[in-house]
Amino acid sequence: MKHILFLFLMLVFCMPQLFAQTNNNSYDIIWNTPSKNSSESMPCGGGDIGMNVWVEDGSMYVYVAKSGNFDENNALMKTGRIKIKLSPNPFDGKIFRQQLHLQDGYVTVEGENNGVKATVKIWTEIFSSVAHFDITANKKIHVEAAYESWRYQDRVVKARENFANSWKWAAPKNNVYKKDSIDFIKDGVQFYHYNTEPTIFDATVAQQGMDAVKDQLYNPLKQLAFGGFFNGDNFSPAGIGKGVYVSTDFKAWVLKSNKAAKKHALSLFLYTSQVDHIQLWQRSIDSMVTTTVSDEVGFKKTQQWWKQFWDRSFVQIDNANTNSKAWEAGRNFQLFRYMLACNANGQWPTKFNGGLFTVDPVFTDTANKLTPDYRNWGGGLHTAQNQRLVYFPMIKNGDWDLLQPQLNFYVRLLKNAALRSKVYWNHGGACFTEQMENYGLPDFAEYGQKRPADFDKGLEYNAWLEYEWDTVLEFCLMMLEEEKYTGKDISDRIPFIKSCLQFFDEHYQYLAKQRGAKALDGNGKLVLYPGSGAETFKMANNSTSTIAALHTITKVLLSSKYVNEEDKKYLEEFSQRIPPLNFTTYNGKPIIAPAKTWERINNTEPTQLYPVFPWGIYGVGKPGLDTAVNTFKYDTLALKFRSYIGWKQDNIWAARLGLADSAWKYTALKLQNSGRRFPAFWGPGFDWVPDHNWGGSAMIGLQEMLLQVDDRKIFLFPAWPKNTDIHFKLNAPYNTTVEAEIKHGEITLLRVTPEERKKDVTVMLQ
């Protein structure tokens, strides 16, 4: 039963906030023993750098990754590995402490042995791609630091290893990962990879018949250089070593401190750019090194950024009981948000299959004795149906800066996607496929190797991916939500969104005319055939997920003040051509159908619930809620596919439908400790470790349990178990934040900013 607490709200609205809640050091992760291997590492990062930090056998190791390090095969390559050893060694004793300082965004490693105490502070600058390793000790110590790389030589890529790049199962024989250039320069180590031609971009363009427009296509792999410079104050080169870590051989370029001291500082400068010649990249790295700010200034700026980040939003559950599963869920929500923030300023999106925090693959799959560059499902390859779950939770978290790499990714590809429509079918609109490269063309392998000679070259010859065009529309929704939530001028996004809609309008009229004389059905509607309901309902006629997307995007776009009159007229006409949703019955109860018809089921995603999430046509406080609830409760396929693993979204659907028990059940399962040493390294699920669409879908579900919106309406606690204590702050449309707290089943705090938005809040407790 839903209670509207008018009198109580009047009291709560007027309550003063006694203190601003953002700090919760109990969420810090603290380890009192070293780790066994890289699988027991701790994430650290910021800006566009992610690091895995651990101490093993007395040495500190750090895997380093940076956004955008794509090689010729379009694999997302690690920067390398840093190894730091102190002498005398404080990490060989019985006193040890490794801590993620969550609110401040850095990691410390402390140790004491035989009277020597030392601390290493690991942190990254937010506004420049620089990582720092600051060492302090109570006595003078020596430091040995090495840059370790397994890419010191060309490597023939093993068959399974190609699933980390864009060749997958279709790689050329003896495909190679080309070696990096690594050398001592100016008392430091310089390392870089410079892509040479041809790359997989060239093979993909030729394969897919796009040679005629090749010079017009955006190509992010051409002459891409990535790498960096590792040095330290009063450090000098000390030779090149070699070894094997886990199952991969490497070489180590070693630096040693010139003298023993109580303080040492090492820095890692990283830079990625497309350059006509490598000397331009080298000049940029040199400039970074010579113009870098002091550690003190850089750290202060970084701390200021993390403070404003945590002030935007937070979720804390059952704070009085730190041993409860509920508290664990709240803590892990915050940990995962930290992991996402480590790519706040990246040029490229955070990948769903590990983000910037993958480690040696044998610890995810014992059969994969491959290099640390490996992750399943590619590096530069973009799987939109997974990526969306990484990015949707950023909206209510207020993390719009984190969203920009993903949204800009699509805008960069608009021309390439529009050229696909023009070359293949000679009509307008941008055609975005699933399993798409970071240059906007279908993946080389997924496109199909044994295609019939007369098969449409614009299509993927692939049972899973054929006709799956609509995933881009969820990112169109994110662009539109940015205007609604923040008031941002999105006039630069409007052509992109319109082009995505235009593709469906023109392409399905084009297909209809291939079949017969009429472009529309007898009711003047588009016939969306062949289509697809995600990867599940294949060869669909009028897929419900596509129809819901087209209705929602068109409606929201029409409400944008940045749409001109000409576009508005087109959109109004187009809206009349979109077919209605599909329905059926179960034991006499109306439920949503996945499509009008479909020919087969390929995967396990019930897209009949997409009108609930992501499209928001049904939900708490909206018409037709009972039909959507029936679908969740009774649809046989929805029940068969139900799970909390990986990208499964049952927790989100339950929350949006106001089903508190189911929402909490599946969300709590998603947010429980991962089973690895770091509690938010979930997975592999269906993908890889750490599984970011596992974490993302968990975050969305929890947010929807706490706060739902319908334009200006705000529904508070629409699916929250009232006897579970909670304190949160989330974002709502029109530059609104909502902070609320429940203790012992009662609301003890409710603050809405700005205050005039209070009138739009309805509190709902079950």
C-alpha positions in Angstrom: 0.0 0.0 0.0 1.3 3.5 -0.9 1.0 6.2 1.7 1.1 9.9 0.8 2.4 11.6 3.9 1.3 15.2 3.5 1.4 16.4 7.1 4.6 14.5 7.8 6.3 15.9 4.7 5.6 19.4 5.8 7.5 18.7 9.0 10.4 16.9 7.3 10.7 19.4 4.5 11.4 22.1 7.2 13.9 20.1 9.1 17.4 21.7 9.1 20.2 19.5 7.8 22.5 19.3 10.8 25.5 18.2 8.7 26.4 17.5 5.1 26.8 13.7 4.6 29.4 12.7 2.2 32.2 11.2 4.2 32.1 7.6 5.3 35.5 6.2 5.9 34.0 2.9 6.9 33.7 2.2 3.2 37.5 2.3 2.8 38.9 -1.1 1.8 41.7 -2.2 4.2 43.8 -5.2 3.9 46.2 -6.3 6.7 48.0 -8.9 4.7 49.7 -8.8 1.3 48.2 -10.4 -1.8 48.8 -13.7 -3.5 48.8 -12.4 -7.0 47.2 -9.8 -9.3 43.7 -11.2 -8.8 43.9 -9.8 -5.3 44.6 -6.3 -6.4 42.9 -3.0 -5.4 41.7 -0.4 -7.9 43.1 3.1 -8.0 42.9 5.8 -10.5 41.4 9.0 -11.8 41.2 11.2 -14.9 41.7 8.5 -17.6 44.0 6.1 -15.7 43.1 2.9 -14.0 45.6 0.9 -11.8 45.5 -2.4 -10.0 47.7 -2.2 -6.9 48.9 -5.2 -4.8 51.9 -6.3 -2.8 53.3 -9.8 -3.4 56.4 -11.4 -2.0 57.6 -8.1 -0.5 57.3 -6.0 -3.7 54.5 -3.6 -4.8 53.1 -4.2 -8.2 50.8 -1.9 -10.3 49.1 -2.7 -13.5 48.4 0.5 -15.4 45.8 1.1 -18.1 44.8 4.2 -19.9 41.8 5.1 -22.0 42.3 4.8 -25.7 45.4 2.6 -26.1 44.3 0.7 -29.2 46.8 -1.2 -31.3 46.7 -2.2 -35.0 44.3 -5.0 -34.1 42.1 -2.7 -32.1 43.0 -4.4 -28.8 42.9 -2.2 -25.7 46.5 -2.6 -24.5 47.8 -2.2 -21.0 50.3 0.6 -20.4 52.4 -1.9 -18.6 53.3 -3.0 -15.0 55.2 -1.1 -12.4 57.2 -2.9 -9.7 58.6 -1.1 -6.6 60.8 -2.6 -4.0 62.1 -0.8 -0.9 65.4 -1.6 0.9 65.5 -2.3 3.8 62.1 -3.8 3.0 59.2 -2.8 5.4 56.8 -5.1 3.5 58.6 -8.3 4.6 57.4 -7.9 8.2 54.3 -8.8 10.1 52.8 -5.3 10.1 51.1 -4.5 6.9 48.2 -2.3 5.8 46.9 -1.5 2.3 44.0 0.9 2.1 41.8 2.4 -0.5 40.9 5.9 0.7 37.6 6.0 -1.1 36.6 9.6 -0.4 40.0 10.9 -1.4 40.6 8.6 -4.4 44.0 7.2 -3.6 45.7 4.0 -2.2 48.3 3.7 0.5 50.5 0.7 1.2 52.2 0.7 4.7 54.6 -1.7 6.3 57.0 -2.1 9.2 59.8 -4.5 9.6 62.9 -4.4 11.9 62.2 -0.8 12.9 61.8 0.5 9.3 58.3 2.0 8.6 57.3 3.2 5.2 54.3 4.3 3.2 53.7 4.4 -0.5 50.9 6.7 -1.7 49.6 5.9 -5.1 47.4 8.5 -6.8 46.6 10.0 -10.2 46.1 13.5 -11.3 42.5 14.2 -12.6 43.3 16.8 -15.2 46.5 15.3 -16.6 47.5 11.8 -17.4 50.0 11.4 -14.6 50.3 8.7 -11.9 52.3 9.3 -8.8 54.1 6.9 -6.3 55.1 8.9 -3.2 57.3 7.1 -0.7 58.0 8.2 2.9 59.9 6.3 5.6 61.0 6.8 9.2 64.6 5.9 8.2 66.6 6.4 5.0 65.8 3.7 2.5 66.8 2.8 -1.1 64.1 2.3 -3.8 64.2 0.1 -6.9 61.5 0.8 -9.4 60.9 -1.1 -12.7 58.8 -0.6 -15.7 57.9 -4.1 -16.8 56.6 -5.0 -20.3 55.7 -8.2 -22.1 55.5 -6.2 -25.4 59.3 -6.0 -25.7 59.0 -8.3 -28.7 56.5 -9.1 -31.4 54.1 -11.8 -30.3 52.2 -14.2 -32.4 48.6 -14.0 -31.1 47.1 -17.3 -29.9 43.7 -18.2 -31.4 41.7 -17.4 -28.2 43.8 -14.3 -27.6 42.3 -12.7 -30.7 39.0 -12.3 -28.8 40.7 -9.4 -27.0 40.9 -7.6 -30.3 38.6 -7.1 -33.3 39.6 -10.1 -35.3 38.1 -12.7 -32.9 37.8 -16.0 -34.7 38.6 -14.5 -38.1 42.2 -13.4 -37.5 44.8 -13.9 -40.3 47.2 -16.7 -39.7 50.0 -15.9 -37.4 48.5 -12.6 -36.4 50.9 -10.5 -34.4 50.9 -8.0 -31.6 53.7 -5.7 -32.6 56.4 -4.8 -30.1 56.6 -1.4 -28.3 59.7 0.8 -28.4 61.2 0.9 -24.9 64.5 2.6 -23.8 66.2 4.5 -21.1 66.1 8.3 -21.8 67.1 11.2 -19.5 67.4 9.0 -16.4 63.9 7.5 -17.0 62.1 4.9 -19.1 60.3 6.0 -22.3 58.0 3.5 -23.9 55.5 3.8 -26.8 53.5 1.9 -29.4 53.0 3.6 -32.8 50.5 2.0 -35.0 51.7 1.2 -38.5 49.6 0.4 -41.6 47.6 -1.6 -42.4 45.4 -1.9 -39.4 42.2 -3.9 -38.9 40.3 -0.7 -40.0 41.7 -1.2 -43.6 40.7 -4.9 -43.6 37.2 -4.0 -42.4 36.6 -1.2 -44.9 37.6 -3.6 -47.8 35.5 -6.5 -46.4 32.4 -4.4 -46.1 32.6 -2.6 -49.5 33.3 0.9 -48.1 36.4 1.5 -50.2 34.8 4.2 -52.3 34.3 6.4 -49.2 37.4 5.3 -47.2 39.0 8.7 -47.3 35.8 10.2 -45.7 35.7 7.7 -42.8 36.9 8.5 -39.3 39.8 6.2 -38.5 40.9 6.3 -34.8 43.7 3.7 -35.3 45.7 5.4 -38.0 49.1 6.6 -36.7 47.9 6.3 -33.1 50.7 6.6 -30.6 50.4 5.6 -27.0 52.8 5.2 -24.2 54.6 7.3 -21.6 57.7 8.1 -19.5 58.5 6.7 -16.0 61.0 8.5 -13.8 61.8 9.6 -10.3 63.5 12.4 -8.4 67.2 11.3 -7.9 66.7 8.0 -9.8 69.0 6.6 -12.5 68.8 3.6 -14.9 70.2 0.4 -13.4 69.9 -2.1 -16.2 67.4 -4.4 -17.9 66.2 -7.5 -16.3 63.8 -10.3 -17.4 61.4 -12.7 -15.8 58.0 -14.4 -15.9 54.9 -13.3 -14.1 52.1 -15.8 -13.9 52.3 -17.2 -17.4 53.9 -14.2 -19.3 57.5 -13.5 -19.9 58.6 -9.8 -19.6 61.6 -7.5 -19.5 62.1 -4.9 -16.8 63.7 -1.5 -17.2 65.0 -0.8 -13.7 65.5 2.5 -12.0 67.3 2.9 -8.7 67.5 5.7 -6.2 70.9 7.5 -6.3 71.0 7.6 -2.5 69.1 6.4 0.5 66.5 8.9 1.7 63.4 9.2 3.9 61.4 10.5 0.9 61.2 9.3 -2.7 58.9 10.3 -5.6 58.2 8.5 -8.8 56.0 9.6 -11.6 54.4 8.0 -14.7 53.4 10.3 -17.5 51.1 8.9 -20.2 50.0 10.3 -23.5 47.9 9.0 -26.4 47.4 10.8 -29.7 47.2 10.4 -33.5 50.4 12.0 -34.9 52.0 12.2 -38.3 55.3 11.2 -36.9 56.4 9.8 -33.6 58.6 12.8 -32.8 55.4 14.9 -32.2 54.3 12.4 -29.6 57.8 12.5 -28.0 57.6 16.3 -27.8 54.3 16.1 -26.1 55.6 13.7 -23.5 58.6 15.9 -22.9 56.3 18.9 -22.5 54.3 17.0 -19.9 57.4 16.2 -17.9 58.9 19.7 -17.9 55.6 21.5 -17.2 54.1 19.3 -14.6 52.9 20.9 -11.4 54.4 20.0 -8.0 53.0 16.9 -6.3 51.6 19.2 -3.6 49.6 21.3 -6.1 48.5 18.4 -8.2 47.4 16.4 -5.2 45.4 19.4 -3.8 43.6 19.8 -7.1 42.9 16.1 -7.2 41.4 16.1 -3.7 39.2 19.1 -4.6 37.9 17.1 -7.6 37.1 14.0 -5.5 35.3 16.2 -2.9 32.9 17.7 -5.4 32.5 14.2 -7.0 31.2 12.7 -3.7 29.1 15.8 -2.9 27.0 15.2 -6.1 25.4 12.0 -4.7 25.8 9.0 -2.4 24.0 5.9 -1.2 24.5 4.5 2.3 22.5 1.6 3.6 22.1 0.3 7.2 25.0 2.3 8.5 24.4 1.1 12.1 25.1 -2.5 11.1 28.3 -2.8 9.1 28.1 -6.6 9.1 24.7 -6.7 7.3 24.2 -7.6 3.6 22.3 -4.3 3.3 25.4 -2.3 4.4 27.5 -4.4 2.1 25.3 -3.5 -0.8 25.6 0.3 -0.1 29.3 0.0 0.3 29.8 -1.8 -3.0 27.5 0.7 -4.8 30.0 3.4 -3.7 33.1 1.3 -4.6 31.8 0.8 -8.1 31.0 4.4 -8.6 34.6 5.1 -7.7 35.8 2.6 -10.3 33.7 4.4 -13.0 35.1 7.8 -11.9 38.6 6.6 -12.8 37.8 7.3 -16.5 36.0 10.6 -15.9 38.1 12.5 -18.4 38.9 9.7 -20.9 38.5 10.2 -24.6 37.0 6.8 -24.9 34.1 5.1 -22.9 34.7 2.8 -20.0 34.5 -0.7 -21.4 31.9 -3.0 -19.9 34.2 -6.0 -20.0 36.7 -5.0 -17.3 37.0 -1.2 -17.7 40.5 -0.1 -16.8 41.0 -2.9 -14.2 41.7 -6.2 -15.9 44.5 -8.4 -14.7 46.1 -11.6 -15.8 43.3 -13.5 -17.6 44.2 -16.9 -16.1 42.5 -15.6 -12.9 39.2 -15.2 -14.7 39.5 -18.3 -16.9 42.1 -20.9 -16.0 42.3 -22.0 -19.6 43.4 -18.5 -20.8 47.2 -18.5 -20.1 47.5 -15.3 -22.0 49.1 -11.9 -21.6 47.6 -9.2 -19.3 46.4 -7.4 -22.4 43.6 -10.0 -22.8 40.0 -9.5 -22.1 37.0 -11.3 -23.7 34.8 -9.4 -26.1 37.4 -7.0 -27.5 39.0 -3.7 -26.7 38.0 -1.1 -29.3 34.9 -3.1 -30.1 31.7 -1.5 -28.8 28.8 -3.6 -27.6 26.1 -1.1 -27.0 23.6 -3.4 -25.2 26.3 -3.8 -22.5 27.7 -0.3 -22.5 24.3 1.3 -21.8 24.2 -0.4 -18.4 27.5 1.1 -17.5 26.3 4.6 -18.3 22.7 4.9 -17.4 23.4 5.1 -13.6 25.5 8.2 -14.1 22.4 10.2 -14.7 20.9 10.0 -11.2 24.4 10.0 -9.7 24.8 13.4 -11.4 28.0 12.2 -13.1 27.6 14.0 -16.4 31.3 14.4 -16.9 31.7 10.7 -16.7 29.0 10.3 -19.4 30.7 12.5 -22.0 33.2 9.9 -23.3 30.4 7.6 -24.2 28.2 10.3 -25.8 31.1 11.8 -27.6 32.0 8.4 -28.9 28.7 8.2 -30.8 28.8 11.8 -32.1 32.3 11.1 -33.6 30.9 8.2 -35.5 27.8 9.9 -37.0 29.4 10.5 -40.4 30.6 6.9 -40.7 27.2 5.6 -39.8 25.4 7.9 -42.2 27.8 6.8 -45.0 26.8 3.2 -44.4 23.2 4.1 -45.2 24.2 6.1 -48.3 26.6 3.5 -49.7 24.4 0.4 -49.1 20.9 1.7 -49.6 21.2 5.3 -50.9 19.0 6.7 -48.2 19.5 9.0 -45.2 19.9 8.4 -41.6 22.8 6.9 -39.5 23.0 3.1 -39.3 24.6 1.9 -36.1 24.9 -1.9 -35.7 25.6 -4.0 -32.7 29.1 -5.3 -32.1 30.4 -2.1 -33.7 34.0 -0.9 -33.9 35.2 2.4 -32.5 35.1 3.6 -36.1 31.5 2.8 -36.6 31.6 -0.3 -38.8 30.5 -3.8 -37.8 33.1 -6.0 -36.2 35.2 -7.8 -38.8 34.4 -11.3 -37.5 30.8 -10.6 -36.5 30.0 -9.2 -40.0 30.3 -12.8 -41.3 33.0 -14.6 -43.2 30.9 -17.0 -45.3 28.3 -14.6 -46.7 26.2 -15.5 -49.7 27.4 -13.6 -52.7 24.2 -11.6 -53.1 23.6 -10.9 -49.3 23.0 -7.2 -48.4 26.4 -5.8 -47.7 24.9 -3.4 -45.1 23.8 -6.3 -42.9 25.8 -8.5 -40.5 25.4 -12.1 -41.6 25.1 -13.2 -38.0 22.2 -15.0 -36.3 22.7 -13.0 -33.1 23.2 -9.5 -34.5 21.2 -9.3 -37.7 18.8 -6.3 -37.9 19.8 -5.2 -34.4 19.9 -1.5 -35.1 18.1 0.1 -32.2 20.7 0.0 -29.4 22.0 3.5 -30.3 18.6 4.9 -29.3 19.4 4.4 -25.6 22.4 6.7 -26.0 20.1 9.2 -27.7 18.0 9.1 -24.6 21.0 9.8 -22.4 21.7 12.9 -24.6 18.1 14.1 -24.2 18.2 13.4 -20.4 21.2 15.7 -20.1 19.1 18.6 -21.3 16.3 17.7 -18.9 18.5 17.1 -15.9 21.0 19.9 -16.3 19.5 22.4 -18.8 22.6 21.9 -21.0 22.4 23.2 -24.6 22.3 20.0 -26.6 21.9 21.7 -30.0 25.0 19.9 -31.1 23.4 16.5 -30.4 20.1 17.1 -32.2 21.4 16.3 -35.7 22.7 13.0 -34.3 19.4 12.0 -32.6 17.4 13.0 -35.7 19.6 11.0 -38.0 19.2 7.9 -35.8 15.4 8.2 -36.1 15.6 9.0 -39.8 17.4 5.7 -40.4 14.4 3.7 -39.1 11.9 5.8 -41.1 13.7 5.6 -44.4 15.2 2.1 -44.1 11.9 0.4 -43.3 10.1 2.2 -46.0 12.9 1.2 -48.3 12.6 -2.5 -47.3 8.8 -2.4 -47.7 9.2 -1.1 -51.2 11.6 -4.0 -51.9 8.8 -6.4 -51.0 5.9 -4.6 -52.6 4.3 -1.4 -53.9 3.5 0.2 -50.5 6.0 1.8 -48.0 3.5 1.6 -45.1 0.9 -0.8 -43.8 -2.8 -0.4 -44.2 -2.9 1.9 -41.1 -0.2 4.2 -42.4 2.4 2.7 -40.1 6.0 1.5 -40.7 6.5 -2.3 -40.9 9.6 -2.9 -38.8 10.5 -6.2 -40.5 12.9 -7.8 -40.3 13.8 -6.5 -36.9 15.2 -7.8 -33.6 14.4 -7.7 -29.9 18.0 -7.4 -28.6 19.8 -10.6 -29.4 16.8 -12.6 -28.3 13.8 -12.3 -30.5 15.1 -12.7 -34.0 13.6 -11.9 -37.4 11.0 -10.0 -35.5 8.0 -8.2 -37.0 7.5 -4.9 -35.1 9.8 -5.6 -32.2 8.3 -4.0 -29.0 11.7 -2.8 -27.8 12.3 -0.9 -31.1 8.8 0.6 -31.1 9.1 1.7 -27.5 12.4 3.3 -28.3 11.1 5.2 -31.3 8.0 6.4 -29.5 10.1 7.6 -26.5 12.9 9.3 -28.4 10.5 11.1 -30.8 8.3 12.3 -27.9 11.2 13.6 -25.8 13.0 15.1 -28.8 9.8 17.0 -29.7 9.8 18.6 -26.3 13.4 19.9 -26.7 13.7 23.6 -27.2 16.6 23.0 -29.5 14.5 21.4 -32.2 13.8 23.8 -35.1 10.4 24.1 -36.7 11.4 22.1 -39.8 12.6 19.2 -37.7 9.6 19.5 -35.5 7.3 19.1 -38.4 9.2 16.0 -39.6 9.2 14.5 -36.2 5.4 15.0 -35.7 4.8 13.3 -39.1 7.2 10.5 -38.2 5.6 9.9 -34.8 2.3 9.1 -36.7 4.2 6.4 -38.7 5.5 4.5 -35.6 3.4 1.4 -35.0 1.8 0.7 -31.5 3.2 -1.6 -28.9 2.3 -5.3 -29.0 0.2 -7.1 -26.4 -1.0 -10.6 -25.7 -2.6 -12.3 -22.7 -1.7 -14.9 -20.1 -4.6 -16.7 -18.4 -6.8 -13.8 -19.3 -4.3 -11.2 -18.0 -3.0 -8.6 -20.5 0.8 -8.6 -20.9 3.3 -7.0 -23.2 4.4 -9.1 -26.2 8.1 -9.0 -27.4 6.9 -8.4 -31.0 4.0 -8.9 -33.4 5.8 -12.1 -34.5 9.3 -13.6 -34.4 11.0 -16.6 -35.9 13.3 -17.8 -33.2 14.8 -17.1 -29.8 18.6 -16.7 -29.6 19.4 -15.3 -26.2 17.8 -14.8 -22.8 16.7 -11.2 -22.5 12.9 -10.4 -22.1 12.7 -7.3 -24.3 8.9 -7.3 -23.7 9.9 -5.4 -20.5 11.9 -2.7 -22.3 8.9 -0.4 -22.3 9.5 -0.4 -18.5 13.2 0.1 -18.7 14.9 1.8 -20.4 12.0 3.4 -22.1 9.9 4.4 -19.1 6.5 4.1 -20.8 5.3 2.0 -17.8 6.2 2.5 -14.2 5.1 3.7 -10.8 2.5 6.5 -11.2 2.0 5.9 -14.9 -1.0 4.4 -16.8 -1.0 0.7 -17.6 1.1 -0.3 -14.6 -0.9 -3.5 -14.1 -0.2 -4.7 -17.6 3.6 -4.2 -17.1 3.4 -5.9 -13.7 1.5 -8.9 -15.2 4.3 -9.2 -17.8 7.0 -9.3 -15.1 5.0 -11.8 -12.9 3.5 -14.1 -15.5 5.2 -14.0 -18.8 6.7 -17.4 -19.2 9.9 -16.3 -21.0 10.4 -13.4 -18.5 10.2 -15.9 -15.7 12.5 -18.4 -17.5 15.2 -15.8 -18.2 15.1 -14.3 -14.6 18.5 -13.9 -12.9 20.8 -11.4 -11.2 24.0 -12.4 -13.0 25.8 -10.0 -15.3 23.7 -7.7 -17.5 20.4 -9.2 -16.3 17.9 -6.3 -15.5 15.2 -8.0 -13.5 16.1 -5.9 -10.5 15.6 -2.7 -12.5 12.2 -3.8 -13.9 11.0 -4.9 -10.5 12.0 -1.5 -9.0 10.3 0.5 -11.8 7.2 -1.5 -11.2 7.1 -0.8 -7.5 7.8 -4.5 -6.6 9.9 -3.8 -3.5 10.6 -7.4 -2.5 11.8 -8.6 -5.9 13.7 -5.4 -6.5 15.6 -5.7 -3.3 16.2 -9.4 -3.7 17.9 -9.1 -7.1 19.6 -5.8 -6.4 21.1 -7.1 -3.1 22.3 -10.2 -4.9 24.0 -8.1 -7.6 25.6 -5.9 -5.0 26.8 -8.6 -2.7 30.6 -9.1 -2.4 32.1 -10.4 -5.5 33.9 -13.4 -4.0 37.2 -11.8 -4.9 39.4 -9.9 -2.6 38.1 -6.6 -3.9 34.4 -6.8 -3.3 33.3 -4.9 -6.4 35.3 -7.0 -8.9 32.2 -8.9 -10.0 32.1 -11.4 -12.8 32.8 -12.7 -15.2 29.0 -13.2 -15.6 28.6 -13.4 -19.4 31.6 -11.2 -20.1 34.8 -10.5 -18.0 36.2 -9.4 -14.7 35.5 -6.9 -13.4 32.0 -7.0 -15.0 31.0 -3.4 -15.3 27.5 -4.0 -16.7 26.9 -6.2 -13.6 27.8 -3.3 -11.4 25.9 -0.8 -13.6 22.7 -2.7 -13.6 23.0 -3.1 -9.8 23.3 0.7 -9.4 20.4 1.4 -11.7 18.1 -1.0 -9.7 19.1 0.6 -6.4 18.5 4.1 -7.7 15.1 3.2 -9.1 14.1 1.7 -5.7 14.8 5.0 -4.1 13.8 7.6 -6.7 11.8 7.6 -9.9 10.7 10.5 -12.1 8.1 11.3 -14.6 9.0 14.7 -16.1 8.5 17.0 -13.1 7.0 14.4 -10.9 9.3 12.8 -8.3 8.4 9.5 -6.6 10.4 8.9 -3.4 10.9 5.3 -2.1 8.7 3.7 -4.8 10.1 0.3 -4.2 12.1 0.5 -1.0 11.7 -2.0 1.9 10.8 0.5 4.6 12.4 -1.4 7.4 15.8 -1.1 5.8 17.7 2.1 6.9 18.9 4.2 4.1 20.5 7.6 3.6 20.9 8.8 0.0 21.3 11.8 -2.3 20.4 11.5 -6.0 19.7 13.7 -8.9 16.4 14.4 -10.6 15.4 16.5 -13.7 15.5 20.3 -13.7 18.7 20.7 -11.7 17.2 19.0 -8.7 18.8 16.9 -6.0 16.9 14.8 -3.4 18.4 13.8 -0.1 16.4 11.5 2.2 16.9 9.2 5.1 14.9 6.4 6.6 15.6 5.1 10.2 13.6 2.3 11.8 10.9 2.6 9.1 10.4 6.3 9.4 11.6 9.2 7.2 13.9 11.3 9.3 15.3 13.6 6.6 14.0 14.9 3.3 15.7 17.7 1.6 14.9 18.8 -2.0 17.0 21.4 -3.8 15.8 23.8 -5.1 13.0 24.1 -2.5 10.3 25.0 -5.0 10.6 21.4 -6.3 9.2 20.1 -3.0 5.7 20.3 -4.4 6.5 17.8 -7.1 7.5 15.0 -4.6 5.3 12.1 -3.6 6.6 9.9 -0.9 5.7 6.2 -1.3 6.4 3.5 1.3 5.3 -0.1 1.1 
